[in-house]
Amino acid sequence: MAMMRPVLPVFDYLVNQDYITEYLCINKDKPMLNCNGKCYLSKMIQEEQSEKKQNLPAIDLKEYPIGFVDILLCDFSDQTSIKKALPSMITREPNPYIGSVFHPPNV
């Protein structure tokens, strides 16, 4: 949805370009700029982006602990510390449950 938001002012500009050029354009007294309402479009996109930034909730990163910090602090030269830090699937230890659930169909 974030990528769709700038599309709405652009679509509105394309549909109402004649009206925007004639009545809402800031540079209508300067025809050599060939603005044709693009100033109004850029203003609407900036308002949309600032509105989007205001609506974002503040995230406190202290509430979301990072789980891989313990892995980074272990000594990777010692294999026992790796087995303690990483789950069995990553260290390639067999898990009997996976073989009992995921298998080819019986014929």
Backbone as ProteinMPNN parsed JSONL, in Angstrom:
{"seq_chain_A": "MAMMRPVLPVFDYLVNQDYITEYLCINKDKPMLNCNGKCYLSKMIQEEQSEKKQNLPAIDLKEYPIGFVDILLCDFSDQTSIKKALPSMITREPNPYIGSVFHPPNV", "coords_chain_A": {"N_chain_A": [[0.825, -1.187, 0.0], [2.079, 1.148, 0.534], [3.458, 1.907, -1.739], [1.397, 2.626, -3.378], [0.338, 4.999, -2.512], [1.545, 7.517, -3.506], [0.467, 7.402, -6.01], [-2.17, 8.193, -6.035], [-2.361, 11.143, -5.841], [-1.106, 11.683, -8.31], [-2.786, 10.433, -10.148], [-5.11, 11.931, -9.69], [-4.153, 14.394, -10.576], [-3.725, 13.841, -13.313], [-6.333, 13.321, -14.183], [-7.656, 15.727, -13.639], [-6.173, 17.714, -14.932], [-6.485, 19.961, -16.656], [-8.142, 21.687, -15.147], [-6.542, 22.041, -12.867], [-4.29, 23.25, -14.017], [-5.372, 25.65, -14.9], [-6.615, 26.891, -12.639], [-5.406, 26.18, -10.134], [-2.661, 26.162, -10.343], [0.443, 27.386, -9.309], [2.316, 28.702, -10.793], [0.989, 29.877, -12.962], [1.068, 32.415, -14.015], [3.497, 32.5, -15.201], [4.137, 31.448, -18.04], [6.332, 30.528, -19.495], [7.633, 28.621, -18.027], [6.337, 26.253, -18.41], [4.811, 24.773, -16.583], [2.228, 23.709, -16.078], [0.625, 22.872, -13.928], [2.226, 21.14, -12.484], [3.538, 22.034, -10.279], [1.552, 22.144, -8.367], [1.002, 19.42, -8.221], [3.453, 18.433, -7.171], [3.369, 19.653, -4.691], [1.126, 18.399, -3.571], [2.04, 15.747, -3.45], [4.146, 16.029, -1.627], [2.682, 16.779, 0.644], [1.239, 14.433, 1.018], [3.315, 12.632, 1.608], [4.36, 13.763, 3.968], [2.147, 13.521, 5.573], [1.966, 10.777, 5.696], [4.301, 10.204, 7.107], [3.678, 11.324, 9.562], [1.647, 9.669, 10.442], [2.865, 7.294, 11.079], [3.557, 4.936, 13.611], [5.464, 5.432, 16.591], [8.29, 3.522, 17.248], [9.654, 1.763, 19.834], [12.733, 0.568, 20.203], [13.781, -0.765, 22.342], [11.88, -2.458, 23.281], [11.949, -4.59, 21.6], [13.94, -7.041, 21.685], [17.057, -8.094, 20.313], [17.661, -11.19, 19.012], [19.867, -12.554, 17.981], [22.208, -11.685, 19.086], [23.388, -13.142, 21.145], [24.407, -15.295, 19.72], [26.381, -14.087, 18.212], [28.204, -13.43, 20.149], [29.421, -15.754, 20.96], [32.2, -18.069, 20.967], [33.367, -19.023, 17.985], [35.366, -20.737, 17.26], [35.345, -22.869, 18.892], [33.624, -25.829, 18.802], [31.695, -26.818, 20.573], [30.533, -24.592, 21.762], [29.179, -23.541, 19.615], [27.218, -25.474, 19.132], [25.727, -25.156, 21.428], [24.745, -22.587, 21.122], [23.336, -22.505, 18.702], [20.305, -23.783, 17.192], [19.249, -27.261, 16.781], [18.567, -27.806, 14.117], [20.111, -26.107, 12.547], [22.714, -26.885, 13.103], [22.775, -29.309, 11.898], [22.003, -31.673, 13.18], [20.208, -34.683, 13.353], [16.646, -34.718, 13.406], [14.21, -36.607, 14.753], [11.445, -36.232, 14.623], [10.81, -34.736, 12.333], [11.281, -36.523, 10.226], [9.231, -38.342, 10.703], [6.94, -36.961, 10.112], [7.24, -35.596, 7.618], [7.4, -37.286, 4.835], [7.624, -39.465, 1.937], [4.558, -40.294, 0.22], [2.673, -43.213, 1.18], [2.32, -46.137, -0.77]], "CA_chain_A": [[0.0, 0.0, 0.0], [2.945, 2.328, 0.596], [3.807, 2.322, -3.093], [0.202, 3.121, -4.048], [-0.055, 6.311, -2.016], [1.844, 8.618, -4.417], [-0.281, 7.255, -7.251], [-3.441, 8.909, -5.94], [-2.241, 12.53, -6.322], [-0.757, 11.694, -9.734], [-4.015, 10.109, -10.865], [-5.963, 13.119, -9.582], [-3.567, 15.407, -11.462], [-3.971, 13.473, -14.711], [-7.762, 13.45, -14.475], [-8.069, 17.132, -13.528], [-5.022, 18.53, -15.327], [-6.918, 21.253, -17.204], [-8.613, 22.519, -14.038], [-5.385, 22.366, -12.027], [-3.449, 24.187, -14.763], [-6.021, 26.953, -15.023], [-7.031, 27.52, -11.389], [-4.621, 25.852, -8.943], [-1.229, 26.242, -10.614], [1.113, 28.536, -8.697], [3.108, 29.367, -11.83], [0.198, 30.13, -14.17], [1.454, 33.717, -14.574], [4.81, 32.316, -15.836], [3.93, 30.365, -19.016], [7.588, 30.01, -20.052], [8.076, 27.485, -17.212], [5.587, 25.062, -18.837], [4.51, 24.045, -15.352], [0.973, 22.978, -16.325], [0.1, 22.308, -12.689], [3.152, 20.204, -11.83], [3.848, 22.602, -8.963], [0.467, 21.677, -7.5], [1.219, 17.984, -8.04], [4.568, 18.214, -6.235], [2.893, 20.068, -3.367], [0.233, 17.355, -3.073], [2.858, 14.575, -3.113], [4.852, 16.353, -0.384], [1.703, 16.701, 1.727], [0.937, 13.015, 1.204], [4.454, 12.004, 2.275], [4.451, 14.254, 5.344], [1.014, 12.924, 6.27], [2.323, 9.383, 5.926], [5.31, 10.176, 8.166], [3.027, 11.651, 10.826], [0.789, 8.566, 10.835], [3.646, 6.135, 11.488], [3.718, 4.856, 15.061], [6.837, 5.45, 17.097], [8.69, 2.185, 17.68], [10.713, 1.758, 20.83], [13.528, -0.62, 19.922], [14.091, -1.468, 23.584], [10.855, -3.481, 23.474], [12.204, -5.676, 20.664], [15.34, -7.474, 21.839], [17.64, -8.769, 19.16], [17.961, -12.537, 19.464], [21.101, -13.136, 17.472], [23.373, -11.115, 19.759], [24.044, -14.231, 21.872], [25.15, -16.096, 18.754], [27.565, -13.343, 17.806], [29.146, -13.331, 21.253], [30.061, -17.027, 21.279], [33.478, -18.342, 20.322], [33.082, -19.946, 16.896], [36.446, -21.703, 17.073], [35.005, -24.017, 19.725], [32.405, -26.433, 18.257], [30.678, -27.024, 21.604], [29.782, -23.35, 21.967], [28.27, -23.385, 18.472], [26.079, -26.366, 19.352], [24.901, -24.584, 22.486], [24.135, -21.336, 20.683], [22.461, -22.685, 17.547], [19.382, -24.915, 17.314], [19.716, -28.512, 16.166], [18.366, -27.802, 12.667], [21.202, -25.391, 11.9], [23.945, -27.658, 13.268], [22.57, -30.521, 11.101], [21.716, -32.861, 13.968], [18.927, -35.22, 12.875], [15.478, -34.557, 14.251], [13.343, -37.742, 14.385], [10.068, -35.788, 14.39], [10.667, -34.278, 10.95], [11.182, -37.708, 9.38], [7.951, -39.022, 10.894], [5.868, -36.143, 9.542], [7.51, -35.311, 6.218], [7.911, -38.464, 4.145], [6.864, -39.722, 0.714], [3.288, -40.98, 0.498], [2.676, -44.677, 1.131], [1.587, -46.64, -1.94]], "C_chain_A": [[0.871, 1.254, 0.0], [3.321, 2.826, -0.791], [2.611, 2.921, -3.822], [-0.129, 4.553, -3.636], [0.329, 7.448, -2.95], [1.051, 8.543, -5.715], [-1.569, 8.07, -7.207], [-3.327, 10.378, -6.338], [-1.899, 12.617, -7.805], [-1.993, 11.391, -10.569], [-4.975, 11.294, -10.841], [-5.457, 14.225, -10.501], [-3.874, 15.092, -12.922], [-5.438, 13.653, -15.097], [-8.175, 14.917, -14.542], [-6.985, 18.096, -13.992], [-5.437, 19.9, -15.863], [-7.359, 22.201, -16.091], [-7.442, 22.965, -13.165], [-4.503, 23.397, -12.713], [-4.05, 25.583, -14.765], [-6.246, 27.641, -13.683], [-6.079, 27.304, -10.21], [-3.114, 25.98, -9.124], [-0.649, 27.518, -10.009], [1.823, 29.36, -9.761], [2.301, 29.68, -13.091], [0.499, 31.487, -14.788], [2.835, 33.664, -15.236], [4.71, 31.185, -16.86], [5.226, 29.795, -19.584], [8.134, 28.832, -19.242], [7.434, 26.168, -17.657], [5.262, 24.161, -17.648], [3.274, 23.159, -15.531], [0.454, 22.263, -15.081], [1.018, 21.337, -11.992], [3.578, 20.718, -10.458], [2.799, 22.147, -7.947], [0.63, 20.184, -7.208], [2.343, 17.719, -7.044], [4.171, 18.61, -4.82], [1.997, 18.989, -2.759], [1.012, 16.091, -2.69], [3.625, 14.82, -1.818], [3.906, 16.29, 0.806], [1.374, 15.249, 2.048], [2.069, 12.318, 1.956], [4.579, 12.482, 3.717], [3.31, 13.691, 6.181], [1.313, 11.474, 6.612], [3.34, 9.28, 7.059], [4.686, 10.461, 9.521], [2.192, 10.486, 11.334], [1.557, 7.325, 11.276], [3.783, 6.099, 13.004], [5.193, 4.87, 15.447], [7.167, 4.062, 17.649], [9.852, 2.321, 18.65], [11.503, 0.463, 20.659], [13.923, -1.383, 21.183], [13.077, -2.573, 23.857], [11.086, -4.706, 22.591], [13.66, -6.116, 20.779], [15.803, -8.241, 20.606], [18.15, -10.12, 19.628], [19.297, -13.073, 19.019], [22.349, -12.565, 18.132], [24.115, -12.201, 20.531], [24.876, -15.092, 20.934], [26.445, -15.387, 18.375], [28.617, -13.274, 18.904], [29.851, -14.652, 21.567], [31.352, -17.193, 20.472], [33.263, -19.406, 19.251], [34.229, -20.913, 16.623], [36.185, -22.971, 17.881], [33.658, -24.579, 19.257], [31.326, -26.624, 19.32], [29.878, -25.749, 21.848], [28.822, -23.087, 20.813], [27.037, -24.252, 18.677], [25.176, -25.852, 20.465], [24.132, -23.369, 21.98], [23.108, -21.53, 19.579], [21.514, -23.854, 17.756], [19.862, -26.112, 16.502], [19.54, -28.518, 14.66], [19.528, -27.127, 11.953], [22.501, -26.183, 11.998], [23.852, -29.025, 12.597], [22.45, -31.786, 11.944], [20.357, -33.391, 13.524], [17.818, -35.028, 13.903], [14.498, -35.662, 13.871], [11.905, -37.32, 14.086], [9.849, -35.395, 12.932], [10.518, -35.472, 10.011], [9.858, -38.436, 9.533], [6.793, -38.245, 10.275], [6.05, -35.959, 8.047], [8.17, -36.525, 5.565], [7.112, -38.658, 2.866], [5.565, -40.459, 1.04], [3.436, -42.499, 0.372], [1.822, -45.137, -0.042], [0.874, -47.914, -1.583]], "O_chain_A": [[0.447, 2.305, -0.481], [3.485, 4.029, -0.998], [2.793, 3.655, -4.793], [-0.826, 5.249, -4.374], [-0.515, 8.313, -3.184], [0.975, 9.53, -6.446], [-2.011, 8.584, -8.235], [-4.152, 10.835, -7.13], [-2.357, 13.533, -8.489], [-2.217, 12.033, -11.595], [-5.585, 11.622, -11.86], [-6.254, 14.917, -11.134], [-4.245, 15.985, -13.684], [-5.744, 14.085, -16.208], [-8.958, 15.303, -15.409], [-6.9, 19.208, -13.472], [-4.794, 20.901, -15.548], [-6.995, 23.377, -16.091], [-7.362, 24.129, -12.772], [-4.015, 24.323, -12.064], [-3.334, 26.577, -14.647], [-6.086, 28.858, -13.589], [-5.964, 28.187, -9.36], [-2.369, 25.911, -8.147], [-1.201, 28.604, -10.188], [1.919, 30.581, -9.642], [2.87, 29.743, -14.181], [0.217, 31.699, -15.968], [3.297, 34.67, -15.775], [5.154, 30.07, -16.583], [5.222, 28.681, -20.108], [9.012, 28.114, -19.722], [7.927, 25.092, -17.321], [5.421, 22.942, -17.712], [3.294, 21.984, -15.168], [-0.097, 21.166, -15.179], [0.623, 20.751, -10.984], [3.936, 19.934, -9.58], [3.128, 21.81, -6.81], [0.42, 19.742, -6.079], [2.2, 16.87, -6.164], [4.591, 17.972, -3.855], [2.096, 18.699, -1.567], [0.673, 15.435, -1.704], [3.745, 13.913, -0.994], [4.285, 15.8, 1.87], [1.245, 14.88, 3.215], [1.813, 11.503, 2.842], [4.875, 11.681, 4.604], [3.486, 13.416, 7.367], [0.956, 10.997, 7.689], [3.256, 8.37, 7.884], [5.117, 9.901, 10.529], [2.039, 10.327, 12.545], [0.952, 6.389, 11.799], [4.093, 7.118, 13.621], [6.05, 4.379, 14.713], [6.398, 3.501, 18.43], [10.887, 2.909, 18.336], [10.989, -0.619, 20.942], [14.355, -2.532, 21.097], [13.375, -3.523, 24.581], [10.478, -5.752, 22.816], [14.518, -5.618, 20.05], [15.027, -8.941, 19.956], [18.976, -10.194, 20.537], [19.817, -13.992, 19.651], [23.458, -12.942, 17.755], [25.345, -12.191, 20.573], [25.943, -15.57, 21.319], [27.488, -16.026, 18.234], [29.798, -13.079, 18.617], [30.789, -14.667, 22.364], [31.556, -16.546, 19.445], [33.005, -20.565, 19.574], [34.07, -21.831, 15.818], [36.744, -24.027, 17.583], [32.65, -23.874, 19.311], [30.14, -26.593, 18.989], [28.678, -25.813, 22.113], [27.769, -22.479, 21.007], [25.92, -23.803, 18.418], [23.969, -26.096, 20.438], [22.986, -23.153, 22.374], [22.116, -20.803, 19.521], [21.872, -24.822, 18.427], [20.751, -26.0, 15.658], [20.309, -29.188, 13.971], [19.894, -27.541, 10.853], [23.308, -26.156, 11.069], [24.778, -29.827, 12.722], [22.77, -32.872, 11.461], [19.433, -32.6, 13.335], [18.033, -35.16, 15.108], [13.992, -35.653, 12.749], [11.215, -38.017, 13.343], [8.801, -35.698, 12.363], [9.703, -35.429, 9.09], [9.401, -39.084, 8.592], [5.763, -38.835, 9.949], [5.104, -36.149, 7.283], [9.368, -36.752, 5.734], [6.035, -38.08, 2.719], [5.494, -41.174, 2.039], [4.222, -42.996, -0.434], [0.74, -44.602, -0.284], [0.199, -48.501, -2.429]]}, "name": "protein", "num_of_chains": 1, "seq": "MAMMRPVLPVFDYLVNQDYITEYLCINKDKPMLNCNGKCYLSKMIQEEQSEKKQNLPAIDLKEYPIGFVDILLCDFSDQTSIKKALPSMITREPNPYIGSVFHPPNV"}
